[in-house]
Amino acid sequence: MLKAVILDGNAIARNLLTSVLTSGGHEVVGDSNIAPASLTKMVRLRPQIVCIDIGDANDEGFALIDQLRKDLPKSLIFLVSSKIDANTLQTAQQRGVHGFIVKPFNSVAVLSSIRNTIIRIAKQQRAAQEAATPSSDASGAESAAG
């Protein structure tokens, strides 16, 4: 069970996403709007997943993503929006967003997006660890040749 926070200006959307995440086995430890004081409270909860609707995909909205990346470098950030275009996708990924959740919420799609993102990141980390650690076969061959 991963700890999640939901940041969205719409209370109904927060409640719906809370229900989806909870039914999927996640623990929603907090939810709020995206006001600075609210963001600070949510950061203190140290969530593993952050679902945020930044509103309009503009510099101010993406600055919120930048702040979350700085304050919660290990958290998975999911951009929540009813309108995600190619430019928004690209900019969000460049800013460190891990995944996307589309409104209106489809429970299966939301939970699949989170699960698939976790699997993708775990595979990337495993591949990076394997690349950084020489295999015992290669080191054994070097020892026998030396």
N, C-alpha and C positions, 0 to 999 in steps of 0.2 A: 504494500500500500504506500503510494507516494503522497506527500503533503502538497497541496495546491492552494494558490490564492487566485482570486478572480478580480480583475480590475476593469470596471465597465461603468459608464455613466448611467446606464439603464438598470434599475433595480430588478425589473422583470427578467431581463436577460441574465443578470447575475444569478437569480433564483433558478432559472431553467438550467443554466450551465452547472450550477451546484448539484442539482438533481441528477444530471447526466453523469457527472464525475463520480458522485457518491454511488450511484447504481453500478458504475464500472469498477468499484473497489478502491477508489482514491479517497483521501481524507481532505476535505476542503476546510482549511484552518482559518481562512479569512476571506472576506470580500468587501470591496468598497468602490467608490468612484475614483477618478484619476487625479484628484486634487493633491498638491504636494504633501500636505499633512497626512493624508490617507496613504499615499505611497510609502512614506516613512514608516507608518505603523505596519504595513504589509511586509516591508523589507525585514523588520525585526522578527517576523515569524519564521524566517529562513526556509521558505518553501522550496521544494524540489521542482515544482511546475508553477509557472506564472502564465495565466491566460489574461491577455490585455487587449481591450479595444481602445485604440488610440484616437478614435474619431476620424477626422479627415487625415489622410496620409500626406502630411506636410512636415515641414522642418520641426515644428513644435511637437507634433506627435512622435516623430522619430527621435527627438531628443529624450522623450520618456523611455524609449527602448534603450538608448545609450546609457541613461542613468541606471536602469535596471541591470544592464550588462556589467556596469561598474560595481554596483552594490551587491549583486547576486551572481558572481561569475560562474558558479557551478549549476545554477538553475536552468531548466529548460524553459525557454520563452516561446509561447504560442500567440501569434497575432490573431485576434478575433475580429471579424468584419463581415459586413453584408456585401461589400464590394471590394474584391481583390483583383486588381488588374496586373498585367505583366510587369509594369514599372514598379508598382507597390511590392510585388513579390521579390523582384530583384533588389530593390533598396532595403527591404526588410531583411533579406538574407545577408546582405553586406553588413548590416548593423547587428547581426548576431541572432536573429530570430531562427528558432529551430524548426517550427512547424506552423501550420495555419488551420484555423477553425472557422468555418463559414456559417454565417447566420442566414436563414433560420437554422437552428440546431437540429441535426439528425444524430441521434444517440450513437448509432453504429459508426457513422463517419467520424464523429468526434473521438470516440474511444479508439478507433482504428488509427486515426492520425497520431494520437499520442503513443499508442503501442508501437506503430511502425517507426516513429521518430526515435523512441527509446532503443529499439532493435538496431536501427541504422547507426546510432551513435555508439552503441556497445560494440558493433562490428568494427567501426572505425577505430575505436580505442584499442580493441584487441589486435587489429592489423598493425597499428602504430607500435604497440608493445612488442609484437613479434618481429617487426622490422628493426627495433632498437636492441633486441636481445639476439645474439648469434645462436643459431641452433646447435645442439650438442653434436649432431652429425658433422657439421662443418668444422667445429673446433676439434673434434676427434680426428678428422681427416688431416687437418693441419698438423696435429701432434704426431701422427703416424708418418707424415711426409717429412717432418722436421727432424 
